[in-house]
Each structure stands twice: as structure tokens, then as C-alpha cells.
Amino acid sequence: MRDNVVITETDRLILRRYIEEDLQDLYEYLSNPKVVEFEPYKTMTIDEVKSELEWRISTDEMIAVQLKASNKMIGNIYLGKRDFNAVEIGYVFNESYWKKGYAKESCERLIELAFNSGIHRIYAKCDPKNKNSWELLEKMGFIREGHLRKSVFFWRDDNDQPIWKDTFIYARLYD
């Protein structure tokens, strides 16, 4: 692996930029309906994942999470820069690796790096129905700051009407 793709490491994980060899691992979880249930996109075909991977390789905002033990890429963290020294964080992981602490371990390391680089605020948005996600945020010290009612829609019904969704907003400040 090229040295310039590694961002940081934890005891069990390598956090790095995406590479072309990630295609099958990325397809494995982006094609799973359970994994993308709360995402603003539907399951992807292999061709759609190829295009998605090209974008992920080209951006600094998507960080691949790889197991040290097997070199398998098991998920990703999104860190999007926002105004006022803030970043938005998000995460999506392969279902086979849920509830093993990998999301928490990788997010906490990136949060530490972000705060050390001068970031003041890290926030996340999630669907109130996605209990696993907001419970993880709370375990990492994020505070629920808001519940926006019917604030966003990703899909439309058969009559072309928006299917509105609520949003929780969580944040953690540099102390």
C-alpha cells in the first residue's frame, strides 16, 4: 500500500484514503439493503460502486477503514469540512462488522485528529429510527442538540410526493 494513503492507525485499524483495490469490499456493503437503509442512496450495482469508488478516491472527505489483521476494508468515515471550523461526521460499515467497536474506534481517532488540527465543532445528522447510529454518537460524547421534524426527504412515493423524514442533530465541541 502506498504510504501517502494512510492517514492514521489504531490498535486494530488502518484509516486511509480509498484505493482501486477497494471495489469488492465497497460493493459488499453498498449493495446490502440493511447497510444503506438510512442513507440518501439505495443499494448499488457493481457499476454504480465503480463510479462511487472513483469519487471516493478523488476526495479527502471519505476515509476507508481497514482491518489490520486481514487487510479487509470494512467501512468508511465521512468527514466533511463546514463553515466556522466545523466538520460533519458520518459512518457506514459492512454489516458483518457491526457491534464490534470498529466504528467507535475509528471515529474517536479521527475526532482526536480533527480537534488537534483546530476544529472547534464536530456534528452529525441521523435518522431518529437509526438507534444504532445515535447511540454510538452518545457513547462518543456527542450531545443531541435538536430534533428536526420532517426536515429532509430522499425518496418520493408513487404519487411523486416527498417522503419526509425527521433528523436528529448531534454535536461535540472541542473543550
Number of C-alpha atoms within 10 A of each C-alpha: 6 7 7 8 16 15 14 13 18 14 9 12 22 23 25 22 21 25 16 11 10 18 19 15 15 24 21 20 21 25 18 15 13 12 19 19 12 17 14 10 11 16 18 19 11 16 11 13 19 18 11 17 20 14 13 18 18 13 12 15 16 22 25 28 27 23 18 15 9 8 11 15 25 24 26 24 21 18 23 16 15 13 7 9 14 20 23 17 22 19 20 21 21 21 15 11 12 15 11 9 10 20 22 16 16 26 23 15 14 21 20 12 14 19 18 11 10 11 19 16 20 23 22 22 21 19 18 17 13 12 11 11 20 22 11 16 24 14 11 15 13 19 17 17 12 12 16 15 11 11 11 15 13 13 15 11 8 7 6 8 10 13 12 14 16 16 19 19 18 22 21 19 14 13 6
